[in-house]
Amino acid sequence: MKSNVSKVRTLTVSDPGDLAAPPGSQSWAMAVRLQIQSLLKDNASSIKHLRTWLKAIEEHAGYCQLTDENGQNFSSYAAFCNAKPPWGLGCSPDVIEHILKELELVQAKHIQEEDIELRSWGDLDEYLERFSKLVQNCPDDEPINSSKIGQVLETVPSNAHIWRKRWLDLGWIEPIPEKKRGSYQITNEGRKLIQEWLEQAPYNNQPLWLNIPRRNSKKAAEQLIKSLEVEHLRELHNLIGESLNRDSNDINKDSNAI
């Protein structure tokens, strides 16, 4: 149902409008127009959002609340699309649809290439396990560098540089502007990715990374108790007991031999 254009108050074309205003209202239509114009200019824009706003301004007849360069209200969605910016979108609905499909193809190709690239580095679960190890060993406010990555992954500097570059390219880590060059932090996207992966993976396949203080047995025990479930602690207790018994027997054998 079209809005009542007779109630339109005069606004300049530069007015930002309000996305929170009722759909179909003039203020809402002006805000949506800016959203669409911005997304059409950005080749890396979200296609889903662009389609959503285009559909909304057409279905709610928001274009009726907008005026062309002559101050006349748009009589149709096509007229709004064809009108030159900043009044309209500067191209016909068919051209806009073509742009959308082209962007969707580019986006799909990028996702496919990224997936192939990820898998070319090895098993995806193993790859995510490495990154989860970094996430669990780096608090939000702790800067990350290649040296830290190498320490966490227990790998040589050359491999640490490779992992840093991969995670940076994927947007899982990002430079810290106020820090010196080479300092990074884990992005919200990176932490969300690991959280979702851990939630979806079976418990037995989830990586367990614990920092155990080697020279403080009490703190080591406290960390294990805090991090492990009861049945795993029992199993660990049995394994340690068996290992100690073997070591004791080996010592006794050596003593008897002497």
Helices and strands as residue ranges (DSSP letters): G 5-7, H 26-41, H 47-59, G 62-65, H 77-82, H 93-120, H 124-137, H 146-153, H 157-170, E 173-175, E 184-186, H 188-200, G 203-205, H 217-227, H 230-257
